[in-house]
Amino acid sequence: MNSIFQLIADLADQPVWLVGGAVRALLSGQTPVDLDLATTGSGLALAKAIADTEGGAFVALDRERDTGRAVLPGGITIDCAALRAADIEGDLRLRDFTINALALPLAAVLAGEWSALIDPLGGRDDLAAGRLRLCASTSLRDDPLRVVRAGRFRATHRLHPDPDLIAAARAAAPLLVNVAVERIRDELLKICDGPAAAAGLRLLDEVGELTIIFPELEPARACDQPRVHFLPVLDHMLETVAALDWLIDDGDPPVAVQTYPQLSRALPFPDQYHELLNQHRGIVRRAALLKLAALLHDNAKPQTKVSHPDGAVTFYGHQSLGAETVAHIGKRIRLSRADTSYLVSVVREHMRPGQMRDSEQLSERGINRFFRDTGDAGPDILLHELADHLATRGPWLDPAAWQRHLAWLGAMLDRYWNPPEPPEPPLIRGDELMAALQIGPGPEVGRLLKLIHEAQLAGDIHNAEEALALARTLRMAEH
């Protein structure tokens, strides 16, 4: 990283300061991932010079505020901005939170002289105290996105907002409708990428912002559930995120784990899960999208709730309707098609693992169908169901049942990550099937071949004669 700092010093013809998160990283002995720079010169010109020198890409972020970005070939992002005040201290006072109002002169960075820290608002002490505090009473009104960013710092750094911030956030939350949806989306995904995502999302809900972003969730707030659940729907979805925090990121324990601290978090196939969930999808890990899916998974329960005369309550079809809603949400917040499809898959299929567990016996056919229908999201959906179970039972969880659940998950994943040897060749070809049944080409042939193949995988049939007999039976059942 020192070579990058030296490059910037060589290119800059005006004073430059390292600011914000990169300073926090250096003070804690970490290497910054990305850099934010402030300069008395032109931010656009400095960013372009860095990009050109290193063969990177230059992006003009805000010409009015003279702010540019250099994206270097190694993936490092360097944002450069002209001072917004007469001096660096005045510039820092215009920032969002005191923990971001930190600066180091570039020369001090190169010399490792942290005593040169510029900290006009006590941000270093706030960071040490785990406190999130505004730079000014107008900070959130100046940019309402900062309310969402407060949720991000709650999630990523586990900082606790002070009372003045809460009050200001409640006042500024309605102004979020004036913020570009792409900016909101990116901050929201960063919340979900944090180890305390549930705490960050709960902060947004506390100040009235969560259902401004997702109005589809407001009906879930007061939607009670049958006794098998210990929370109403919106709180249940947030608790499911908390369970994923605990399972994936060693986050704060959900209520079930607070009640039974001895519960095992030893997931089957931990190395495979770690690799899968830490894959990057855009600016965040795959784990962030899974947590977002958890926040939305029961969104359609209020619309599908039916109270029966015997006292039973059902939500039939909520997963299908919920998946349709999530498809609209993905489009509205401008997620990529791939990420929207992932969310839809998790929400649509989130009930299937529980239904399979209730059958008490894992069939070859059922396992094959599940992983065929869910594709590469299968392990994610199984993990979501585990978190959903923790969030459903809460203080009423049965620790012995939890252990059986983990064992069941291991058996399912064994088939995914250790698949059996490829099956024998198909028992019958399409032309043979058409000749024997005297039918022409069409979707019916494909449907029959698919069902024959599933029966072969399950060991129900073993030769062409049995395949034909099954096909005839299936045809008769349809007609």
Kinemage of the C-alpha trace (Angstrom):
@kinemage 1
@onewidth
@group {chain A} dominant
@subgroup {mainchain}
@vectorlist {calphas} color= white
{ca met a 1} P 0.000 0.000 0.000
{ca asn a 2} L 2.927 2.361 0.638
{ca ser a 3} L 3.709 2.318 -3.071
{ca ile a 4} L 0.192 3.616 -3.772
{ca phe a 5} L 0.613 6.375 -1.188
{ca gln a 6} L 3.964 7.337 -2.725
{ca leu a 7} L 2.418 7.383 -6.201
{ca ile a 8} L -0.314 9.758 -4.995
{ca ala a 9} L 2.271 12.008 -3.336
{ca asp a 10} L 4.302 12.113 -6.560
{ca leu a 11} L 1.257 13.005 -8.673
{ca ala a 12} L -0.366 15.558 -6.365
{ca asp a 13} L 0.563 19.192 -6.883
{ca gln a 14} L -1.529 20.318 -3.891
{ca pro a 15} L -1.831 19.116 -0.251
{ca val a 16} L -3.624 15.764 0.109
{ca trp a 17} L -5.156 14.069 3.146
{ca leu a 18} L -6.298 10.500 3.680
{ca val a 19} L -9.778 10.630 5.239
{ca gly a 20} L -12.537 8.465 6.689
{ca gly a 21} L -12.499 4.681 6.685
{ca ala a 22} L -8.934 4.325 5.428
{ca val a 23} L -7.739 6.349 8.430
{ca arg a 24} L -9.754 4.140 10.804
{ca ala a 25} L -8.126 1.074 9.233
{ca leu a 26} L -4.595 2.448 9.647
{ca leu a 27} L -5.224 3.463 13.256
{ca ser a 28} L -6.360 -0.094 14.041
{ca gly a 29} L -3.314 -1.631 12.349
{ca gln a 30} L -5.203 -2.834 9.269
{ca thr a 31} L -4.472 -2.287 5.593
{ca pro a 32} L -7.156 -0.151 3.928
{ca val a 33} L -9.093 -1.830 1.148
{ca asp a 34} L -10.097 1.410 -0.607
{ca leu a 35} L -8.934 4.988 -0.165
{ca asp a 36} L -10.700 8.332 0.239
{ca leu a 37} L -8.610 11.432 -0.394
{ca ala a 38} L -9.278 15.121 0.120
{ca thr a 39} L -7.194 17.758 -1.609
{ca thr a 40} L -6.950 21.502 -1.936
{ca gly a 41} L -6.557 20.903 -5.668
{ca ser a 42} L -8.930 19.241 -8.131
{ca gly a 43} L -10.287 15.850 -7.092
{ca leu a 44} L -11.181 15.033 -10.685
{ca ala a 45} L -7.705 15.829 -11.949
{ca leu a 46} L -5.996 13.803 -9.208
{ca ala a 47} L -8.222 10.768 -9.796
{ca lys a 48} L -7.597 10.895 -13.548
{ca ala a 49} L -3.835 11.214 -13.055
{ca ile a 50} L -3.799 8.170 -10.753
{ca ala a 51} L -5.913 6.108 -13.151
{ca asp a 52} L -3.823 7.071 -16.186
{ca thr a 53} L -0.515 6.359 -14.454
{ca glu a 54} L -1.586 2.939 -13.186
{ca gly a 55} L -3.570 1.879 -16.278
{ca gly a 56} L -6.817 1.989 -14.323
{ca ala a 57} L -10.287 3.339 -15.024
{ca phe a 58} L -11.340 6.910 -14.304
{ca val a 59} L -14.900 7.771 -13.240
{ca ala a 60} L -16.174 11.334 -12.772
{ca leu a 61} L -18.374 10.877 -9.693
{ca asp a 62} L -19.548 14.466 -9.211
{ca arg a 63} L -18.264 17.233 -11.461
{ca glu a 64} L -20.088 19.901 -9.466
{ca arg a 65} L -18.253 18.860 -6.285
{ca asp a 66} L -15.024 18.079 -8.168
{ca thr a 67} L -14.989 14.412 -7.121
{ca gly a 68} L -13.482 11.580 -9.166
{ca arg a 69} L -12.626 7.901 -8.778
{ca ala a 70} L -9.685 5.812 -9.935
{ca val a 71} L -10.247 2.050 -10.121
{ca leu a 72} L -6.843 0.361 -10.309
{ca pro a 73} L -6.174 -2.987 -12.027
{ca gly a 74} L -5.673 -4.722 -8.673
{ca gly a 75} L -9.195 -3.737 -7.617
{ca ile a 76} L -8.277 -0.839 -5.318
{ca thr a 77} L -10.698 2.099 -5.552
{ca ile a 78} L -9.404 5.598 -4.815
{ca asp a 79} L -11.941 8.419 -4.444
{ca cys a 80} L -10.544 11.958 -4.684
{ca ala a 81} L -12.511 15.052 -3.670
{ca ala a 82} L -11.741 18.735 -3.526
{ca leu a 83} L -12.168 20.306 -0.092
{ca arg a 84} L -15.702 21.551 0.543
{ca ala a 85} L -14.514 24.175 3.002
{ca ala a 86} L -11.635 26.607 3.421
{ca asp a 87} L -9.462 24.018 5.157
{ca ile a 88} L -9.378 20.321 6.017
{ca glu a 89} L -10.877 20.812 9.473
{ca gly a 90} L -13.843 22.664 7.994
{ca asp a 91} L -14.238 19.908 5.408
{ca leu a 92} L -14.316 17.223 8.123
{ca arg a 93} L -17.045 19.076 10.020
{ca leu a 94} L -19.278 18.776 6.931
{ca arg a 95} L -19.120 14.958 6.956
{ca asp a 96} L -21.745 12.551 8.227
{ca phe a 97} L -20.447 10.891 11.408
{ca thr a 98} L -17.575 11.772 13.695
{ca ile a 99} L -15.862 8.428 13.005
{ca asn a 100} L -15.586 9.582 9.373
{ca ala a 101} L -14.328 13.059 10.320
{ca leu a 102} L -10.741 11.836 10.632
{ca ala a 103} L -7.815 12.812 8.417
{ca leu a 104} L -4.085 12.208 8.090
{ca pro a 105} L -1.790 14.308 5.872
{ca leu a 106} L -0.374 12.089 3.138
{ca ala a 107} L 3.166 12.861 4.294
{ca ala a 108} L 2.263 11.586 7.785
{ca val a 109} L 0.815 8.406 6.275
{ca leu a 110} L 4.057 7.740 4.414
{ca ala a 111} L 6.042 8.340 7.614
{ca gly a 112} L 3.668 6.291 9.797
{ca glu a 113} L 3.112 9.294 12.081
{ca trp a 114} L -0.373 8.697 13.477
{ca ser a 115} L 0.139 11.541 15.965
{ca ala a 116} L -0.572 13.898 13.056
{ca leu a 117} L -4.217 12.772 13.131
{ca ile a 118} L -6.734 15.574 12.544
{ca asp a 119} L -9.821 14.812 14.645
{ca pro a 120} L -11.816 18.002 15.332
{ca leu a 121} L -14.974 16.224 16.590
{ca gly a 122} L -13.622 13.426 18.755
{ca gly a 123} L -14.250 10.650 16.257
{ca arg a 124} L -11.397 8.477 17.537
{ca asp a 125} L -12.874 8.470 21.053
{ca asp a 126} L -16.332 7.697 19.641
{ca leu a 127} L -14.899 4.766 17.738
{ca ala a 128} L -13.216 3.411 20.866
{ca ala a 129} L -16.476 3.792 22.803
{ca gly a 130} L -18.524 2.063 20.076
{ca arg a 131} L -20.568 5.233 19.620
{ca leu a 132} L -22.088 6.591 16.390
{ca arg a 133} L -22.523 10.353 16.555
{ca leu a 134} L -23.401 13.020 14.000
{ca cys a 135} L -20.942 15.684 12.935
{ca ala a 136} L -23.698 18.313 12.997
{ca ser a 137} L -27.409 18.537 13.724
{ca thr a 138} L -28.047 19.058 10.006
{ca ser a 139} L -25.908 16.116 8.794
{ca leu a 140} L -28.835 13.837 7.938
{ca arg a 141} L -30.975 16.531 6.335
{ca asp a 142} L -28.002 17.477 4.155
{ca asp a 143} L -28.051 13.945 2.708
{ca pro a 144} L -30.902 11.656 3.870
{ca leu a 145} L -29.012 8.601 2.606
{ca arg a 146} L -26.898 9.007 5.723
{ca val a 147} L -29.782 7.509 7.721
{ca val a 148} L -29.271 4.239 5.824
{ca arg a 149} L -25.526 4.657 6.271
{ca ala a 150} L -26.090 4.804 10.033
{ca gly a 151} L -27.641 1.357 9.724
{ca arg a 152} L -24.579 0.237 7.818
{ca phe a 153} L -22.186 1.329 10.587
{ca arg a 154} L -24.455 -0.377 13.116
{ca ala a 155} L -24.155 -3.580 11.056
{ca thr a 156} L -20.505 -3.478 10.029
{ca his a 157} L -18.845 -1.864 13.072
{ca arg a 158} L -21.481 -2.683 15.720
{ca leu a 159} L -21.638 0.976 16.741
{ca his a 160} L -24.530 2.226 18.863
{ca pro a 161} L -26.197 5.466 17.730
{ca asp a 162} L -26.545 8.173 20.349
{ca pro a 163} L -30.013 9.600 21.161
{ca asp a 164} L -29.498 12.757 19.102
{ca leu a 165} L -28.785 10.638 16.021
{ca ile a 166} L -31.965 8.584 16.557
{ca ala a 167} L -34.090 11.719 16.817
{ca ala a 168} L -32.473 13.283 13.749
{ca ala a 169} L -32.879 10.055 11.772
{ca arg a 170} L -36.594 9.899 12.522
{ca ala a 171} L -36.980 13.466 11.283
{ca ala a 172} L -34.930 12.845 8.125
{ca ala a 173} L -36.314 9.418 7.198
{ca pro a 174} L -39.234 10.729 5.058
{ca leu a 175} L -36.713 12.618 2.921
{ca leu a 176} L -35.275 9.327 1.675
{ca val a 177} L -37.796 9.342 -1.188
{ca asn a 178} L -35.655 12.073 -2.788
{ca val a 179} L -32.515 9.875 -2.875
{ca ala a 180} L -31.503 7.860 -5.957
{ca val a 181} L -32.568 4.245 -5.546
{ca glu a 182} L -29.149 2.957 -6.598
{ca arg a 183} L -27.509 4.738 -3.644
{ca ile a 184} L -30.084 3.279 -1.251
{ca arg a 185} L -29.614 -0.204 -2.722
{ca asp a 186} L -25.849 -0.118 -2.289
{ca glu a 187} L -26.031 0.991 1.341
{ca leu a 188} L -28.715 -1.616 2.052
{ca leu a 189} L -26.554 -4.384 0.592
{ca lys a 190} L -23.624 -3.205 2.719
{ca ile a 191} L -25.858 -3.468 5.799
{ca cys a 192} L -26.699 -7.041 4.864
{ca asp a 193} L -22.999 -7.758 4.346
{ca gly a 194} L -22.192 -6.869 7.959
{ca pro a 195} L -21.848 -9.339 10.834
{ca ala a 196} L -24.678 -7.533 12.671
{ca ala a 197} L -27.025 -7.062 9.704
{ca ala a 198} L -30.120 -7.607 11.851
{ca ala a 199} L -29.070 -4.783 14.202
{ca gly a 200} L -28.558 -2.467 11.240
{ca leu a 201} L -31.951 -3.323 9.758
{ca arg a 202} L -33.639 -2.962 13.144
{ca leu a 203} L -32.140 0.515 13.444
{ca leu a 204} L -33.700 1.420 10.091
{ca asp a 205} L -37.029 0.092 11.369
{ca glu a 206} L -36.705 1.992 14.645
{ca val a 207} L -36.400 5.314 12.812
{ca gly a 208} L -39.182 4.493 10.317
{ca glu a 209} L -36.995 3.929 7.276
{ca leu a 210} L -37.175 0.170 6.674
{ca thr a 211} L -40.719 0.223 5.347
{ca ile a 212} L -40.054 3.382 3.360
{ca ile a 213} L -37.519 1.285 1.444
{ca phe a 214} L -39.770 -1.804 1.510
{ca pro a 215} L -43.408 -0.696 1.906
{ca glu a 216} L -44.376 -4.325 1.207
{ca leu a 217} L -43.211 -5.176 4.743
{ca glu a 218} L -45.484 -2.768 6.651
{ca pro a 219} L -48.515 -5.147 6.727
{ca ala a 220} L -46.247 -7.789 8.300
{ca arg a 221} L -45.619 -5.637 11.370
{ca ala a 222} L -48.875 -6.511 13.121
{ca cys a 223} L -49.458 -9.881 11.446
{ca asp a 224} L -49.588 -12.447 14.256
{ca gln a 225} L -48.734 -16.091 13.636
{ca pro a 226} L -49.793 -19.444 15.138
{ca arg a 227} L -48.204 -20.549 18.411
{ca val a 228} L -45.430 -22.460 16.637
{ca his a 229} L -43.980 -18.967 16.032
{ca phe a 230} L -42.964 -16.746 18.928
{ca leu a 231} L -42.944 -13.488 16.917
{ca pro a 232} L -45.229 -11.650 14.468
{ca val a 233} L -44.154 -11.742 10.843
{ca leu a 234} L -41.923 -8.657 10.496
{ca asp a 235} L -40.078 -9.374 13.732
{ca his a 236} L -39.729 -13.011 12.632
{ca met a 237} L -38.074 -12.001 9.373
{ca leu a 238} L -35.633 -9.725 11.217
{ca glu a 239} L -34.921 -12.561 13.670
{ca thr a 240} L -34.166 -14.845 10.710
{ca val a 241} L -31.527 -12.338 9.599
{ca ala a 242} L -30.137 -12.384 13.151
{ca ala a 243} L -29.931 -16.183 13.003
{ca leu a 244} L -27.964 -15.952 9.741
{ca asp a 245} L -25.651 -13.367 11.357
{ca trp a 246} L -24.906 -15.941 14.061
{ca leu a 247} L -24.571 -18.901 11.705
{ca ile a 248} L -22.461 -17.176 9.043
{ca asp a 249} L -20.585 -14.290 10.670
{ca asp a 250} L -20.358 -15.086 14.390
{ca gly a 251} L -22.856 -12.305 14.947
{ca asp a 252} L -24.938 -11.579 18.025
{ca pro a 253} L -26.956 -14.647 19.085
{ca pro a 254} L -30.653 -14.800 18.201
{ca val a 255} L -33.200 -15.422 20.972
{ca ala a 256} L -32.996 -19.208 20.591
{ca val a 257} L -29.251 -19.125 21.250
{ca gln a 258} L -29.638 -16.644 24.101
{ca thr a 259} L -31.999 -19.188 25.666
{ca tyr a 260} L -29.770 -22.178 24.905
{ca pro a 261} L -26.171 -20.875 24.714
{ca gln a 262} L -24.845 -24.405 24.223
{ca leu a 263} L -26.465 -24.784 20.797
{ca ser a 264} L -23.967 -25.928 18.192
{ca arg a 265} L -23.134 -23.648 15.297
{ca ala a 266} L -21.011 -26.323 13.611
{ca leu a 267} L -22.436 -26.356 10.109
{ca pro a 268} L -21.864 -29.452 7.983
{ca phe a 269} L -19.360 -28.877 5.165
{ca pro a 270} L -18.030 -25.643 6.727
{ca asp a 271} L -15.262 -25.138 4.155
{ca gln a 272} L -17.685 -25.424 1.250
{ca tyr a 273} L -20.145 -23.064 2.911
{ca his a 274} L -17.389 -20.547 3.655
{ca glu a 275} L -16.268 -20.541 0.038
{ca leu a 276} L -19.837 -20.329 -1.267
{ca leu a 277} L -21.062 -17.517 0.976
{ca asn a 278} L -17.913 -15.423 0.564
{ca gln a 279} L -18.184 -15.341 -3.213
{ca his a 280} L -18.472 -11.722 -4.269
{ca arg a 281} L -21.518 -10.621 -6.219
{ca gly a 282} L -20.860 -7.016 -7.155
{ca ile a 283} L -20.003 -4.935 -4.093
{ca val a 284} L -20.975 -7.550 -1.477
{ca arg a 285} L -20.673 -11.221 -0.611
{ca arg a 286} L -23.264 -13.807 -1.564
{ca ala a 287} L -24.057 -13.969 2.181
{ca ala a 288} L -25.467 -10.429 1.956
{ca leu a 289} L -28.021 -11.490 -0.641
{ca leu a 290} L -29.031 -14.461 1.496
{ca lys a 291} L -29.660 -12.115 4.433
{ca leu a 292} L -31.680 -9.815 2.179
{ca ala a 293} L -33.752 -12.807 1.088
{ca ala a 294} L -34.315 -13.655 4.768
{ca leu a 295} L -35.585 -10.118 5.409
{ca leu a 296} L -38.156 -10.557 2.625
{ca his a 297} L -38.993 -14.277 2.769
{ca asp a 298} L -42.423 -14.079 4.456
{ca asn a 299} L -43.525 -10.771 2.921
{ca ala a 300} L -46.785 -12.253 1.571
{ca lys a 301} L -48.035 -13.836 4.801
{ca pro a 302} L -50.440 -10.948 5.597
{ca gln a 303} L -52.121 -11.324 2.185
{ca thr a 304} L -52.466 -15.110 2.477
{ca lys a 305} L -53.432 -15.389 6.152
{ca val a 306} L -56.618 -17.381 6.799
{ca ser a 307} L -58.033 -17.981 10.286
{ca his a 308} L -60.085 -21.195 10.383
{ca pro a 309} L -63.095 -21.944 12.645
{ca asp a 310} L -61.076 -24.496 14.628
{ca gly a 311} L -58.531 -21.809 15.540
{ca ala a 312} L -55.928 -22.892 13.016
{ca val a 313} L -54.127 -20.214 10.981
{ca thr a 314} L -52.676 -20.882 7.535
{ca phe a 315} L -50.646 -18.933 4.982
{ca tyr a 316} L -51.092 -21.186 1.956
{ca gly a 317} L -49.190 -20.006 -1.111
{ca his a 318} L -47.321 -17.216 0.662
{ca gln a 319} L -44.000 -18.414 -0.744
{ca ser a 320} L -45.177 -18.197 -4.375
{ca leu a 321} L -46.853 -14.819 -3.944
{ca gly a 322} L -43.859 -13.620 -1.936
{ca ala a 323} L -41.500 -14.622 -4.745
{ca glu a 324} L -43.544 -12.540 -7.199
{ca thr a 325} L -43.311 -9.562 -4.843
{ca val a 326} L -39.549 -10.009 -4.503
{ca ala a 327} L -39.213 -10.006 -8.298
{ca his a 328} L -40.896 -6.583 -8.342
{ca ile a 329} L -38.709 -5.349 -5.474
{ca gly a 330} L -35.548 -6.462 -7.275
{ca lys a 331} L -36.591 -4.546 -10.358
{ca arg a 332} L -37.552 -1.465 -8.341
{ca ile a 333} L -34.242 -1.208 -6.485
{ca arg a 334} L -32.390 -2.087 -9.702
{ca leu a 335} L -30.696 -5.277 -8.652
{ca ser a 336} L -29.099 -7.278 -11.421
{ca arg a 337} L -31.214 -9.974 -13.036
{ca ala a 338} L -28.976 -12.663 -11.553
{ca asp a 339} L -29.294 -11.270 -8.019
{ca thr a 340} L -33.063 -10.832 -8.363
{ca ser a 341} L -33.373 -14.390 -9.636
{ca tyr a 342} L -31.400 -15.603 -6.604
{ca leu a 343} L -33.725 -13.776 -4.179
{ca val a 344} L -36.779 -15.141 -5.979
{ca ser a 345} L -35.435 -18.690 -5.772
{ca val a 346} L -34.760 -18.490 -2.021
{ca val a 347} L -38.176 -16.985 -1.250
{ca arg a 348} L -40.080 -19.334 -3.563
{ca glu a 349} L -38.423 -22.499 -2.256
{ca his a 350} L -37.870 -21.612 1.413
{ca met a 351} L -40.655 -23.936 2.618
{ca arg a 352} L -39.447 -27.051 0.796
{ca pro a 353} L -36.669 -28.169 3.157
{ca gly a 354} L -39.062 -28.090 6.118
{ca gln a 355} L -41.655 -30.061 4.171
{ca met a 356} L -38.987 -32.609 3.286
{ca arg a 357} L -37.895 -32.901 6.920
{ca asp a 358} L -41.487 -33.441 8.023
{ca ser a 359} L -41.682 -36.491 5.742
{ca glu a 360} L -39.095 -38.108 8.086
{ca gln a 361} L -37.395 -39.988 5.249
{ca leu a 362} L -35.030 -38.677 2.614
{ca ser a 363} L -35.906 -40.226 -0.720
{ca glu a 364} L -33.498 -40.231 -3.634
{ca arg a 365} L -36.179 -38.784 -5.834
{ca gly a 366} L -36.979 -35.972 -3.393
{ca ile a 367} L -33.338 -34.983 -2.981
{ca asn a 368} L -32.719 -35.030 -6.724
{ca arg a 369} L -35.794 -32.942 -7.390
{ca phe a 370} L -34.857 -30.375 -4.738
{ca phe a 371} L -31.369 -29.759 -6.087
{ca arg a 372} L -32.596 -29.896 -9.677
{ca asp a 373} L -35.201 -27.194 -8.958
{ca thr a 374} L -32.992 -24.967 -6.808
{ca gly a 375} L -29.744 -25.224 -8.774
{ca asp a 376} L -26.737 -23.588 -7.166
{ca ala a 377} L -28.990 -21.861 -4.603
{ca gly a 378} L -29.812 -25.206 -2.976
{ca pro a 379} L -27.252 -24.981 -0.119
{ca asp a 380} L -28.300 -21.365 0.550
{ca ile a 381} L -31.967 -22.367 0.811
{ca leu a 382} L -31.087 -25.161 3.232
{ca leu a 383} L -29.128 -22.706 5.385
{ca his a 384} L -32.014 -20.232 5.249
{ca glu a 385} L -34.349 -22.947 6.516
{ca leu a 386} L -31.993 -23.592 9.425
{ca ala a 387} L -32.061 -19.887 10.343
{ca asp a 388} L -35.828 -19.748 9.786
{ca his a 389} L -36.232 -22.611 12.278
{ca leu a 390} L -34.200 -20.749 14.928
{ca ala a 391} L -36.282 -17.623 14.346
{ca thr a 392} L -39.559 -19.545 14.476
{ca arg a 393} L -39.049 -21.447 17.708
{ca gly a 394} L -36.916 -18.930 19.599
{ca pro a 395} L -37.150 -19.643 23.355
{ca trp a 396} L -39.237 -22.758 22.634
{ca leu a 397} L -36.527 -24.456 20.569
{ca asp a 398} L -35.833 -28.134 21.324
{ca pro a 399} L -32.005 -28.530 21.522
{ca ala a 400} L -32.226 -32.244 20.661
{ca ala a 401} L -34.318 -31.429 17.591
{ca trp a 402} L -31.691 -28.845 16.632
{ca gln a 403} L -29.010 -31.526 16.567
{ca arg a 404} L -31.220 -33.739 14.399
{ca his a 405} L -31.785 -30.771 12.111
{ca leu a 406} L -28.034 -30.290 11.676
{ca ala a 407} L -27.628 -33.990 10.928
{ca trp a 408} L -30.417 -33.843 8.335
{ca leu a 409} L -28.748 -30.818 6.749
{ca gly a 410} L -25.495 -32.773 6.565
{ca ala a 411} L -27.208 -35.674 4.806
{ca met a 412} L -28.728 -33.318 2.235
{ca leu a 413} L -25.477 -31.501 1.595
{ca asp a 414} L -23.580 -34.759 1.266
{ca arg a 415} L -25.645 -35.479 -1.827
{ca tyr a 416} L -24.912 -31.983 -3.180
{ca trp a 417} L -21.168 -31.769 -2.542
{ca asn a 418} L -20.465 -35.518 -2.799
{ca pro a 419} L -22.817 -36.620 -5.578
{ca pro a 420} L -23.070 -40.330 -6.381
{ca glu a 421} L -21.476 -41.794 -9.450
{ca pro a 422} L -23.243 -40.839 -12.684
{ca pro a 423} L -26.206 -43.141 -13.383
{ca glu a 424} L -26.274 -45.698 -16.088
{ca pro a 425} L -27.241 -44.479 -19.574
{ca pro a 426} L -30.961 -43.692 -20.070
{ca leu a 427} L -33.140 -46.780 -20.088
{ca ile a 428} L -34.997 -45.653 -23.206
{ca arg a 429} L -34.516 -43.070 -25.977
{ca gly a 430} L -37.111 -40.594 -27.127
{ca asp a 431} L -37.614 -42.243 -30.531
{ca glu a 432} L -38.122 -45.628 -28.857
{ca leu a 433} L -40.686 -44.138 -26.489
{ca met a 434} L -42.607 -42.462 -29.329
{ca ala a 435} L -42.678 -45.688 -31.352
{ca ala a 436} L -43.856 -47.813 -28.433
{ca leu a 437} L -46.606 -45.381 -27.389
{ca gln a 438} L -47.433 -44.263 -30.924
{ca ile a 439} L -47.097 -40.562 -30.138
{ca gly a 440} L -45.388 -37.812 -32.054
{ca pro a 441} L -42.678 -35.339 -30.974
{ca gly a 442} L -43.677 -32.730 -28.424
{ca pro a 443} L -43.560 -31.659 -24.765
{ca glu a 444} L -45.240 -34.899 -23.664
{ca val a 445} L -42.207 -36.923 -24.745
{ca gly a 446} L -39.856 -34.718 -22.760
{ca arg a 447} L -42.098 -34.884 -19.699
{ca leu a 448} L -42.232 -38.685 -19.796
{ca leu a 449} L -38.470 -39.019 -20.302
{ca lys a 450} L -37.864 -36.721 -17.351
{ca leu a 451} L -40.132 -38.750 -15.053
{ca ile a 452} L -38.550 -41.988 -16.252
{ca his a 453} L -35.104 -40.575 -15.502
{ca glu a 454} L -36.157 -39.531 -11.975
{ca ala a 455} L -37.536 -43.037 -11.343
{ca gln a 456} L -34.264 -44.511 -12.598
{ca leu a 457} L -32.237 -42.288 -10.255
{ca ala a 458} L -34.460 -43.329 -7.371
{ca gly a 459} L -33.954 -47.021 -8.195
{ca asp a 460} L -37.661 -47.616 -8.914
{ca ile a 461} L -37.080 -48.995 -12.444
{ca his a 462} L -34.129 -50.862 -13.939
{ca asn a 463} L -34.713 -51.664 -17.622
{ca ala a 464} L -36.474 -50.539 -20.791
{ca glu a 465} L -39.517 -52.740 -20.173
{ca glu a 466} L -40.111 -51.174 -16.762
{ca ala a 467} L -39.553 -47.718 -18.266
{ca leu a 468} L -42.226 -48.353 -20.889
{ca ala a 469} L -44.620 -49.734 -18.277
{ca leu a 470} L -44.150 -46.587 -16.190
{ca ala a 471} L -44.703 -44.375 -19.248
{ca arg a 472} L -47.962 -46.187 -20.066
{ca thr a 473} L -49.124 -45.813 -16.468
{ca leu a 474} L -48.331 -42.125 -16.499
{ca arg a 475} L -50.197 -41.666 -19.799
{ca met a 476} L -53.260 -43.469 -18.452
{ca ala a 477} L -53.230 -41.336 -15.302
{ca glu a 478} L -53.258 -38.199 -17.449
{ca his a 479} L -56.113 -39.398 -19.599
